[in-house]
Amino acid sequence: MARQICQRPFLHSHHSQRHTRSIQLASTMGRFVILASIVLCAVSFVAASGIVHLECDSDHDCEAFRSASVNSTCVDEHCRCTDLSHGGNATECKPLVNRVSNQIGGQCPCQVANSFCHEQTGRCICKDGFLPSRKEKMCVHKSVQLGGVCEDNEQCSNHDHFAECDNQVCQCREHFVVYEGACRAIVAVANLSKPACETDDDCANGTANAVCHGGHCICGVRYVVDATNSSCLAVAELEQPCIDSNQCIATLGVGAICYQQKCVCDSNHFQFPQHITNATTGQQSVQNVCERKIVHGDSCNDDQNCYQFHLGPHEQSMECFMNACVCLSGYAEKNNVCFKASSAITVLPGSLLLIAVAVGLGALSHSEWP
């Protein structure tokens, strides 16, 4: 045996090279397996996190996911589930079939007030006229009257364009007071001889179209204060002449501005003909308003909620998925807007594994085979 080795040193060298290449190949394969595993974990995490909304404040909020074999606790404001039958490994949080969901977006049946079970998805969604609260534990009114409980300014401004949510209550903005159920602007009267007005004449003598209310001079019906709080201007409709944005906001909503002396909608809103029914007479009319454009991540119940009315039917870029507006296939999100993506940058979640495979094959192709 020793003599054969001495006579055939080249064979020994060849085997050594093959052994080295095998180690290199094994190392490359190992790196590929690790990369593929990371990608698979990422895909699994994205898929799992999109199935059920798992936000929580305490362990009590995670009780719906607990069973004899699964424990669930609140970690970093999200429910985390572990499989007790498999050594406490992490597992997907799934509500028990015999329990009701206490969260919008959770699986049916539903116990949240003003919610119902969406038959197509089997998830709890809010009824028309309601939207999910910030933590999706309640369905709150889209429009809230003055003095009502609120979470967001939009709830208040949907009812009165000059109202905002302050300390969870819809109130008139600063320098506005409630008059006849609406927010009216306080106007400064230059030649008012007393600290508070007593009659309408006290205000009208200094500022046209102003009336006295509660000791304040305020702009009358169909009038708004200017930017300097010194005069009352007539409200203006869409495309009508204006000198101040308040004239436009009064009729079109908070998304309106006075641009080049005309009332228009700003870049985040679009013109929308709103049909209004008079509660007393039942007569219908159309009022142009500036509606906020639907953006990526907005809550939805179906695809219609993600329809972008400022775009044509063939320009739509979003759909409703798991109660959120997301980009359609072939579109990419940037700054909450979905743009048409080129084939070079379009990456679907399911394609992540293909990328890993391609990387792995590329690495293998550069390895020397024996």
Secondary structure, DSSP 8 states (H G I E B T S, - for coil): -HHHHHH-HHHHHHHHHHHHHHHHHHHHHHHHHHHHHHHHHHHHHHHHHTTS--B-SSGGGGGGG--SSEEEEEETTEEEEEEGGGTTEEE-----TTS-B-STTSBSSB-STTEEEETTTTEEEE-TTEEE-TTSSSEEESS--TTSB-SSHHHHHTT-TTEEEETTEEEE-TTEEEETTEEEEB---TT--SSS--SHHHHHTTSTTEEEETTEEEE-TTEEE-TTSS-EEE---TT-B-SSHHHHHHHH-TTEEEETTEEEE-TTEEEEEEEEE-TTT--EEEEEEEEE---TT-B-SSGGGG--TTS-TTS--EEEETTEEEE-TTEEEETTEEEE--TTT---GGGHHHHHHHHHHHHHHTS---
